[in-house]
């Protein structure tokens, strides 16, 4: 019977990690549905971006209050989880505070973990107040109704519970150490949980052991549950922020990519020595024209799909968007959320059909993202600049507008007039080139 807890713990660990691996495989499959794109250039710059933006949180601190709070939660999440290693080994080996032999180093680590846990609780409370009491404008946009709002709060509740369990576990452990209970060796420093200890005064050793073991089990099971919750949550950026910042755009933000097929066609037209028939050898079958732009998630590249899964739903992009600020329907955050939702729908379709996608009569364009949203974009790149994890909503908007213009000839009348003026007058305005300087005589 003494090995039953170890066996149960091993089963919980295998099940938790197994579900996580399964979700990671689904995530990888969905991202790979996107078109291939070469992002092997500028490796040194990409590594610097990842270190500075993802690890260093450089774009978070642009807004000091939220940035500072986020850094506390981020550092707390990383460092406190070092303690998870000890918990896992204790659970598998049947030991208790396996690293206690480190002495003063161990005391320092446990004390540091407690201080960070307390700071995380403070930060979580501040975040909850900002979302639910102050109700910052970027958190109450239409796309944040329903599940996104519940998800944001759920993450805060989970973090609060995990940190509270950690401190409660330490408080009961410290009491048991003072009582000289078996297996509870003198180890650790408890600068925060010491304030919880008075609540446990007068309890028997058996009751304290029950509290300590319950908090221990709930803490580790909660971590495993949270690990698997990530796939369904905006908190997936914990894992994806690093690859996303590495593969993020390194060219100047104003540099838009050109379609290779169109570029080659233009070069052929502009080269007086080019033979247009040389590209198609006699007898060769004509290649099927590639689809211009994107109408569904499979038309986007895999980096754009990675962007969609990485979106933190923080709303910084939308709060900087001039179109949204002037009452237009466009929200860059919604563009990313819609892309992710459609990609998840496609993934579920494939799961239900043995890995094959069966056309469902839906697409990203019109069913998720409206044309009004796409044409409201001013292409200013404010959303790209504001994103703390290098997401590029503009690239998706551009691809979908390309589809509308080049596949459906569905550009707005204003845009058609402008392009006609450029073709006829060499400028967006409806004035003949010979009349452009008439204004100087007025």
LUMNUTI-263837 format. One record per residue: x, y, z of N, C-alpha, C, O in turn; residue in one letter. Coordinates in pm, whole numbers, plus 50000, padded with zeros to 5 digits. Last residue first. Layout:
<recs>
XYZXYZXYZXYZa ...
</recs>
This chain:
<recs>
496175800644047494935804644116495205814144232494275818344299x 498435791043942497905803543882496635808243952496075818743918x 498885767044060499815778044092499315791444039499745802044086x 497075748843959496765754944088497685766744120497315775544197x 498095737243737497175748443719496905755843849496545767643849x 499675715043736500245727243793499325739343779499745750643806x 498215695143609498555693643749499055706443814498885708443934x 497495692243345496765702143426497185702343572496555709243652x 498845672243225499125685743176498485696443264498865708143259x 497725649443340499085653343378499405667743337500165674643406x 494335654343443495305651643339496685656543381496795666643450x 492945641743739493415653343662494455648943560495345640943589x 491895626343961491275626543827491655638943746490785645843691x 494645610644137493645621144123493125622043979493855618843885x 496705592444154495395588244206494285598344179493105595144195x 498495592143836498335596843974496935592844021496065590143939x 498435587143568499705585643637499675590443780500725592543840x 496075587043429496675600043459498025599143529498695609343548x 495335560143383495105570243280495895583143301496335589443205x 496155545743610496385540343476496305551243369497105551443276x 495265562043816496695559143805497035554143665498055557843608x 492505561043763493215573743753494725571643740495385578643663x 492045534143819491805539243683492525552443661493095554843555x 492595533744090493455526143999493265530443854494215530543776x 490485550244182491875554044203492805546844105493685552944046x 488255535044110488445548444052489905552844066490485558543973x 488665512744272488675511144126488895524544057489625525443959x 488375524544522489665518944484489765516944334490825519244275x 485695531944515486705542144535488085537244492488865544644433x 484405507044490484355516644379485445527244391486045531144292x 486405479444615485425490344630485505500244514486545501544450x 486915449144426487455460844495486365471444509485485472344424x 486455424044315485485429644409486075441144489485755442844606x 487445404244148487275417944097486295425644184485425432744134x 488105379744249486675382944237486395396644177485235400244157x 490875378244235490075366444204488615369844179487955363444096x 491895403144294492465395744182491675383244144491805378244032x 490365413844510490675421844391491045413044272490545415244162x 490105392944696488915400344651489195407744520488355407844430x 492775385444732491805376044678490595383444621490135380444511x 493795408644846494305404144716493325394444650493085395044529x 492485408045089492125418544994492635415044854491985418244755x 493825386645202492395385345175491905396245079491015393844998x 496415396845224496175384845143494705383445109494365379344997x 495975418745399496475420945264496175409045174495725410845061x 495185405245634494265414645569494675416845424493825416745335x 497535391845691496325384145661495315392945589494665388645494x 499255413145744499575404045634498365395645594498185392645476x 498155425445971498085432145842498345422645727497715423945621x 498795410446195497435409446140497335415346000496515410845919x 501405396746308501225405546192499815404046135499645397046035x 503085395946624502015390946536501765401346427501885413346450x 505035400546827505385400946683504355394446591504725388246492x 504135403247086504755390447048504925389246896504945378146842x 502885427447132504025424047217504715410947181505755407647237x 501935449746876501845436046928503075432447010504195434146962x 502365474846764501885474046902501955459946960502035458447082x 503165470746501504085477346593503675475146738504535473746825x 500825459846399502055451846399503055457546498503715450146571x 499055481146423498775468646495500035460046506500285453846609x 500145500046250500085503046394499865490346475500435488846584x 500185497245974501095488846053501095492046203501955487146276x 498445508745797499395517645864500435510145947501445515945987x 496285501445638497615495845610498725504045677499795505945620x 493745507745705494505518345639495935513945605496705521745550x 490825487845679492235488745717492955499445636492805500245514x 488345484745571488505495745668489965497945705490325508445757x 488355462145421488575474845349488655486845443488985497945401x 487885442645618489105442545538489385456045474490525460745474x 485325448645717486495449045805487785450245724488665458145758x 483795444145489483815457445549485025459045640485675469445641x 483985417345454484695426045360484795440245414485765447445387x 484435398845762483625405445660484495414345571485595418245608x 485345367245867485825381045849485055387545734485035382345623x 483605344545858484255348945980484655363745972484325371546061x 482375342945613481795335445725482375339645858481725338345962x 484025361945466482565363245473481965355645591481125361145662x 486795340845474486185352845417484665351745419484105341545379x 487075314545563487425325645651486775338545605486255346245686x 484205293945483485555298845462485805310645555484885315945616x 482095265045424482465277245495483865281545453484615273645395x 481495240645324480715251945275481015264945345480295274845328x 483165220845396482005223045483481175235045441480255239145512x 485055194645255484495208145240483205209945318482285201745309x 486995176645476485805175545391485195189345380484835195345481x 490295167845516489335178945527488205177045426488445175945306x 491365138845693491075145445565490075156645586489125155145663x 491555125545934492695133445888492515140345756493425147145709x 489025113045967490245105145957491405112745892492135107445809x 487065132246019487105125645887488465119045861488975119345749x 487315145146256486095137346236486105129446106485255120846084x 489685158846219489615148646324488415139346302488495127346326x 488875177046023489835166645988489835155446091489965143746055x 487165192946179486645186346058487565174746020487095163845987x 488995203046359487955194046408487315186346292486985174546307x 490465219546180491105208646251490105198446303490335186446292x 488515238246107489085229546005489745217346070489595206146021x 488185250346357487055243646293487525234046185487005222946173x 490725261346392490265251046485489095243346425489005231146442x 490595280046187491605269546181491235258146276491425246446242x 488595296846284488365289346160489355277846147488985266946101x 489895306446512488635299146526488345290846401487905279446410x 492115319846400492325308346487491055299846500491125287646497x 490755339846260491625330646187491865318046270491815306946217x 489495353046471488685346446368489515336246290489035325446258x 491735363346603490855353946672489995346246574489785334246590x 492775380746408493565369446454492695358946524492905346946506x 490615398446382491145391746263491915379346305491755368646247x 490395408446641489345399646590489815392046466489435380546447x 492675424746644492585413346735491545403346686491775391246690x 491945444746458493025435146427493015422846517493325411846472x 488815452646373489595450546495490685440546461490375428846436x 486575472846185487835465346191488405464746333488475474846403x 484455490146178484215476646228485505468746249485505459046324x 485165523446302485035513446196484925499546258485255497446375x 485615542846493484305536546488484115526446377483005521346359x 488145552146513487165561146451485835554346427485005559346351x 489535531146616489355542846701488345552646644487745560446718x 489665514046396488825510446510488525522546598487415524046649x 491495528746240490155525546188489205522346302488075527146305x 493785529746396493045542146369491655539646314490735547446337x 494665508446656494165508646518493365521246491492335523446556x 495335505446916496165514546837495645516446696496115525146623x 493585486847013493585499947079494435510047005494285522147027x 494285464746859493005471446834492975485246896492395494546839x 496765458246977496675461346834495405469246804495445479246733x 496085452447239496945464047212496865468147065496905480047033x 494625429847303493925441347245494785453547221494255464047185x 495305405047395495505416447485494845429047433494535438147511x 495275380247278493995387247295494115399247388493145403047454x 497555368047205497295368547349495945375147381495525375547497x 498225346246938497535358446982497155357847129496515348347173x 499195322646843500005329646944499275341647002499685346747107x 497515314046645497535306346769498285313546880498035311046998x 498175333346452496805332446503496755324846635496045328846727x 500885328146397500475341146454499115340046521498905345146631x 500585303746267501275304146397500935317146470500725317046591x 499435313746037498625304946123499255303846262498545303046363x 501615327945937500385335245969499475326846059498805332346146x 503345306745893503715316845992502495324946033502345328446150x 502135292445686502145286645820502565296545927502185294846043x 499975313945485501185306145509501225301845657500465306745740x 496605308045360497605315845431498865307445450498825295245433x 494885289745260495545298545162496605307345228497425313445158x 493685277745471494655269745396495405277945292496445273645242x 491805296645555493055295245630494115287245556495305289645574x 490575314545263490425305345377491805303245441492825307545387x 491295332045076489885332645117489615323445235488575324345300x 494045350644961493515340545053492045342845081491605354145105x 495955354944653495445359044783494885347444863495205335844837x 495195335344374495735348044422495105351544557493885351244573x 496105302444305495085311344360495735324044412496715323444486x 497935296044007497835295944152496775305944196496575316344134x 496875278743716497175291543782496985290443933496005284643980x 498495249643619497245254843675497555267743749498405267843837x 500535251843330500395250143475499075256143522498615266343471x 500005235143026499995247843098499765245243247498905237243284x 502185209742918500875213742967500975226643045501915228743122x 504255211642630504115211342776502735216042817502175225242757x 504415215642360503895202842406503695202142556503035193042605x 507115237142386506085231442300505685217642351506535209242381x 507485254042700507995245842590506865239242513505815236042568x 507025283542813506155272042796506625263842677506205266342564x 508875303542808508515298342940507645285842930507535278343027x 508975312342551510055303742597509725297242731510245286542762x 507075330142492506745316242463507825306542512507635294442514x 508105355042548507015350042633506695335442610506105328842696x 511305363542564510435356042474509315349842557509565340342631x 512755395242626512155383042675511265376642569510575383642495x 513745419542563514405408042500513785394742540514225384242494x 512415438342714512215438442568512825426342499512445423242386x 510725433243004511995429542940511815428942789511125420042739x 508205437343105509105448843101510435445843029511185455042998x 506985412543103506405423343023507395434943003507405441442899x 508565398843285508495394043148507965404943055508445406342942x 508005413143516509375413043464509395408643319510155414043238x 505295406143542505665420043517507085420943460507335428643366x 505555378743594504795383343477505165397643441505335400843323x 506945378743836507545372643716506865377243589507525379543488x 505005391144000506315397343980506985391943854507525399543774x 502975372143996502725385343936504055392343908504215398743804x 504245351044126503715348943991503475362343921503735363643801x 504845362144378505925358244287505435356744144506125360844050x 503395390544511503155376944463504195373444359504415380844263x 505375408544748504705407744618504485393144581505285384444616x 505075422345079505555411944988504745412144858503565415644859x 505845455545178504845445145154505415434945056506145438444963x 507465473645408507765465645289506745454345276506765444745354x 507055486445647506375491745529506595483745402505985486645299x 508705473345826507265471045834506515476145710505465470845674x 511625457845692510925470045735509415468245727508905462145633x 511885422845795512015433545696511335446145750510545445245843x 511185404545976512445411646002512695422645899513615430645915x 508385390246131508885398146018510135405846058510165412746160x 509025360046324508365372646293509055380346180510175377146141x 510235337646415509805337546275509095350346234508605351446121x 510665345746681511795341646597511425342446449512205347346367x 508145350146776509035361746765510255358346680510805367046613x 507215323546764506545334146687507425346446670507455352546563x 508795308546938508915306446793508285317646712508755320846603x 507855323447179509265322147140509425319046991510145326246923x 505115321347200505705334747185507155333747135507605342347059x 504165295847252504365299747113505015313447094505425316846983x 503855292447530504725283547454505105289247318506235287547272x 502245313647598503345310047689504375301447614505585303047632x 500155313847423501315322247388502495319947484503615323847453x 498105300447531499005292647448500255300647411501275295047372x 496265315647652497535314347722498505305247648499605302747696x 493885313747529494785324047477496165323047542497125329047493x 493205278247518493205291347580494125301047506495015296947432x 493465252247459492145257947437492075272647478491005278747473x 496065246447535495675244647395494365251647363494165256347252x 496075249747816496735259547729496245258647586496035268947521x 495095228047949494145238947920494745249047822494005255947752x 497315213348000496435208847892495365219047856494805218847747x 498375228248208499215225248092498355221147973498625224947860x 496335226848394496595239748329497435237748203497235244548103x 496665200348474495415204448410495615217548333495125219048221x 499205202148592499005193248477497725196848401497705196548278x 498585220148799499585223848699499435215248574499515220348462x 496745205248945496325217848883497295222248776496875227548673x 498355184949035497285181548941496765193948870496395193548753x 499955200549207500565193949092499515189848988499745190948868x 497955210449389498905219349321499475212749196499465218849090x 496655188049488495885197549407496815206849329496505210749216x 498815176349631498195169449518497425179249427497525178549305x 499335196849823500395191749734499795185249610500205188349498x 496905199549955497425211049880498505206549780498575211649669x 496845173650067495775178149976496245189749891496025189949770x 499135173850230499055164350118497975168550018498165167249897x 498415194350412499645195550331499575186450209499915190550098x 496035184050523496035197050454497245198250361497115202450247x 497015159950635495925159650537495895172650456495735172350334x 498855170350816499335161850705498275161250595498605161850477x 497095183250987498065191250911498615183350793498825188750684x 495785161251093495015171151017495945179550930495635182650816x 497895148651225497185141451117496395151151029496335149650907x 498585167751416499545164351311498855157451194499185160051078x 495845190651484496655178651510497585175951393497385181251283x 495855226051534495435214251457496385202651486497575204651511x 496885248151658495975239651735495525227251660494855218751719x 497115268951369497475266251508496425257351575495225258951552x 496515277251121496625262851139496985259051282497125247251314x 496635304151116495325298251088495325283251113494255277151126x 499345309351152498445310951267497055305051244496375301351340x 500335304450879500495294550986499595296751107499095286851162x 500285325550715499135316550707499155306850825498115301550865x 502655337650753501475345450792500195337250781499155341250832x 504425319950648504415321250793503205329150842502765327650956x 504375322950376503425313250433503415313650586502505308150648x 506515341750347505115345450321504145335950390503205340450455x 508945330150421508675344150456507225348450435506765357950498x 510235303150488508835305850456508425320050494507655321950588x 512685280750374512425293550439511055298150394510725297350275x 513825246750425513055257350359512935269750443513055269450566x 513585221050669514125225850541513215236750486511995236050499x 513535195150873513705209650882514365214650753515565212550732x 511335169750740512635174550788512665189750790511905196350719x 508995149850776508975164350755510245170350817510225175450929x 509165123150850509425126550709509465141650684509935145850578x 507105128551135507975119751059508005123750912506975127450855x 507085160651299506405149551232507375141551146508335147051091x 507825182051457508735170651446508085158551383508485147251412x 506475205151466505955194451551506845182151548506655172851627x 507835219351275507955223651414507455213051512507945212051624x 506985205551049508405205551085508605209351231509425203551302x 504305212351049504685198451073506165197151110506535188651191x 504505239250982503925235251111504325221051148504655218151263x 505545236850724506335243450828505825239950968506615237751060x 503395224450595504685217550604505535223550716506165216250793x 501505244750604501245232250676502535224550696502755218550801x 502855263350439502465266950576502225254450660502695253550773x 503135249850196504325253450273503995256850418504755253550509x 500415247850122501245235850137502475238750222502825230850311x 499825274950096499145266850199499935254150228500095250150343x 501405281849876501675288050006501025280250120501605279150228x 500205265549680501635264749707501965270349845502715264249921x 497575274849679497855260949719499325259249756499655252349852x 498025300449579497475298849714497745284749766498095282949883x 498895294749320499815301449412499335300049556500155298549647x 496565282249218497845275049222498825281449321499485274449398x 494645302949238494485290549315495815283149327496145278249435x 495705322049058495475325549199495395312949286495985312349393x 495675307648820496955312148875496825315649023497705312649103x 492895304248793493775292648803495105296548866495615289548954x 491995330748769491555322548883492485310648903492835307249016x 493235338148529493565345248652493175337048775493925336448873x 491955320648355493405319748371493835326648501494675321548574x 489335330048370489645316548416491145315048441491555308748540x 489435354948247489235354248392489625340548448490175339448557x 489865346647982490775356048046490665355548197491675355748267x 487605330147942488955324547937489955333548008490795328748085x 485515348347949485585337848051486985332048058487495329348167x 486155363247719486105369847850486235359447962486975361648058x 485995343347517487245350747541487275357647677488315357947743x 483205333947543484335325947584485615333947606486285331547706x 481585365447568481485350847570482765344147618483345348047719x 483365392247403482205386847474482245371647472482875365647385x 485335402847251485735397447381484555392347462484725388447578x 484375414747026484975401547008485375395047140485705383247143x 483495440347124482535429647091483145415747081482535405947123x 485585450647407485205451147266484285439347233484285429347304x 486615452147656485155451147645484685453047502483535456747477x 489285456747671488825443847718487305442047705486775431547739x 489765482347593490205471847502489775457947547489885448447470x 488835497547811488075497147687488475485547596487625479547531x 488775482648132489515489648028488855487247892488375476247864x 487315479148388486825475848253487485484548146486845492648079x 487495481448660487835493248579487295491748438486875501448374x 486455454548689485935466148763486225479048687485315486748655x 487575435948511486195434348555485605446148631484385447648638x 490235441948434489315435748340487855437248381486995439648297x 491435453348658491475460648531490455455148432489865462748354x 491025432648843490365445648864490325453548733489315459648700x 492725413248735491285410548745490505423548762489445425348701x 495235425648761494725422448628493215420148631492495424648542x 495365426449042495375438948965494805436548825493995444348776x 495435398849095494325407049146494225420149069493125424549034x 497865392548973496625386348924495415394448970494475396648893x 499655406749134499515410148993498215404748936497545411548859x 499325392949380499035407349371498795411349226497835418449196x 500205367349301498835369249350498425383849340497315386949297x 502855373249238501965368549132500515370449176499675374649096x 503795379549493503765390049390502855386149274502165394649218x 503625353849609502835365049663502705376249561501625381949545x 505485340349450504095335849453503185346949505502095349149451x 507825354149518507295355049381505835350849376505035356949305x 508045345649783507925359949753507335361849614506445370249594x 508335317949741507185323249816506975338049788505835342449770x 510735315949602509485311049540508275317149609507305320949544x 512485325549797512295333149673510995329149604510255337649554x 512295304349982511925317950020511645326649899510675334349897x 513325283649824511935282849871511435296749914510295300349885x 515985293649785515095290949672513635290849717512785297249654x 517005295350046516905307449965515925305449850515115314249819x 516955268350117516175278150194515945290850113514855296450112x 518795258449933517395254049926516485263950001515405267449954x 521085270550028520645273249890519175269749875518405277049812x 521325259250279520995273450270520545277350130519725286350114x 520655226650165520855235450280520415249750259519255252250224x 520405206249993521115218049943521315228550052522055238250034x 518745187550097520165186050129521005197850077522175199150113x 516275191249987516545197850116518025197250153518505205550230x 515325179849760516475188649745516865195649875517675204949875x 513055165549838514245158249796515495166949792516605162149818x 510615167049994511625177749983513005171749954513945172750032x 510275133350026509665146050063510755156750071511715155350148x 509655104349812510435112549905509665125249941508555127449893x 508625088549613508075087049748508855094749852508725091849971x 509335091249352510255083849438509705081549579510265073649655x 507285106149236507685093549174508505084949270508385072649270x 507045128449404505875120249374506235106649317505585096649348x 509615139249398509065134349525507895124849500507765114549566x 509715146349127510625136049178510135130349311510215118249335x 507695165949126507595154149039508485142949091508055131449097x 508705184549310507425178049336507295165249254506845155049305x 511025192949179511135185949307509845178349338509885167049386x 509825205348958510755194248939510885186049066510875173749063x 508455226449068507675215149017508575202948995508135191649011x 510315245649116509885237849232509065225649187508995215749260x 510345257548878511535249648911511195240449028511685229249039x 508095272848879507965259448823509235251248835509235239248805x 508995297048969508295288549065508165274349012508135264849089x 510105307148727510975303448840510265294048938510855284348985x 507895310948548509105303648508509855298348630510185286548637x 506005325348699505625312848632506845304448599506855292348620x 507505347848774506975338648875506635325148815506935314748873x 507905359548526509065354748602508615344748708509265334548729x 505145364948466506005357248376507195351248451507465339348440x 504295381048675503625368248651504505359148567504605347148592x 506135402448636506065395348763505445381448744505985371448791x 505465410548378506805405248403506835397448534507495387048543x 502895420348422503065408548338504435402248361504565390048363x 503415442948576502625432048632502845419148554502965408448612x 504845458048384505485454048509504755442248573505375432748618x 502845461448184504125455048154504805449848279505285438548281x 500815475548307500545461948260501845454448236501935442548264x 502425498848359501685491848464501445477348424501815468048495x 503705507248105504445503448227503665495148328504195485248378x 503745498547794502675502747886503125498248025502945486548060x 506165489047723505735501447659504575507447738504425519647747x 506685464347824506865475647915506585489047849506745499547913x 506385446747612505355447147715505445459947797504435465647835x 508595446947456507425454247405506285454847505505335462447488x 510435431447602510735445447572509515453447526509415465347554x 510745406147718509485413447738509605428247701508955436647763x 512905388847692513125401547762511895410047781511955420147851x 511765367347549512405365047678512525377947759512275378047879x 510515381247330509845370347403510445368447542509715367947641x 512325402847267510875404747273510195393947357509395397047445x 515035394347288514635407647334513125408547357512685414247457x 515135368347185515695371147318515155384347373514855385347492x 513945372146934513345362847030513835365747172513045365547267x 515725390446819514325394146839513665385146943512935389847029x 518035374646806518015386946890516585391146919516275395147032x 517215355446624517565351346761517545363446856517095362446970x 516895372246401515745364946456516015360346600515145361346686x 519495380546352518475390446388517265383746451516685389146546x 520625356046280521125363146399520115373546447519915375246567x 519175349346046519065341246167519535348546293518915347446399x 518325359245787518585367945902518495360646037517825365246129x 516135332745663517065343845647517285350945781516535348845877x 514195313845663515525309545708516555320645700517735318345728x 511595312945586511955322445692513315318545751513555319945871x 509585306945321510985306345360511295317245464511255329145434x 506615288545357507235301645337508665300945391508905294845496x 503835268645257505225269745299505765283745269505395289945169x 500515274145379501495272945271502905274545326503125281145428x 499055255345653499395267545579500445264945472501145254945474x 498995232545792498025233545683498305245945598497845246845484x 500655234746007501265230245882500285229745766500675226945653x 498855240846208499735251446159500335247646023500495256145935x 497715215446246496895226546200497755237746142497405243546039x 499925200446341499235196846216498435208446160498485211046039x 500475213646582501475213446474500825210146341501145216246239x 498105207746722498495221646697499475222446581499325230746491x 498265180146738497145186346666497485200746629497195205246518x 500575178346896500555172446761499425178346678499615181246559x 499685190347130500785196547056500835191246913501085198846819x 497765171747211497335185147170498415192447090498125199746996x 499465150247274498435148847170497975162447119497805164346999x 500935161447482501615157747359500615156247245500885160447132x 498835163947672499545175747624500255172947492500185180947399x 498155137647718497165146647658497845159047601497475164047494x 500635129647837500125123247716499105131947644499175133447522x 500785144648068501765147347962501305141347830501555146947723x 498565132748204498645147048180499585150548066499245158347977x 499275105348209498035109748143498105124548108497755128547997x 501675106448355501665100948219500425105548143500515109348026x 500745117348599501795124148521501785119448376501885127648284x 498915098348686498465112148660499465119548573499085127148483x 500675076548717499565075848620499085089848583498875092848466x 502335086248920502915082848790501835082248682502055086748570x 500425088349127501095100349077501685097848938501545106248849x 499785061549166498735071049124499355083749065498865089148966x 502285052549251501685047049127500625056649074500565059548954x 502595066749487503585068249381503005063549247503225069849144x 500395057649641500475071849599501475074049485501225082249396x 501175029449661499965033649588500025048449548499735051649433x 503195020949820503565025649686502365030549605502535035349493x 502095011750050502895023750061503285029349924503645041049913x 500824987850000500005000050000500855012750000500395023249955x 
</recs>
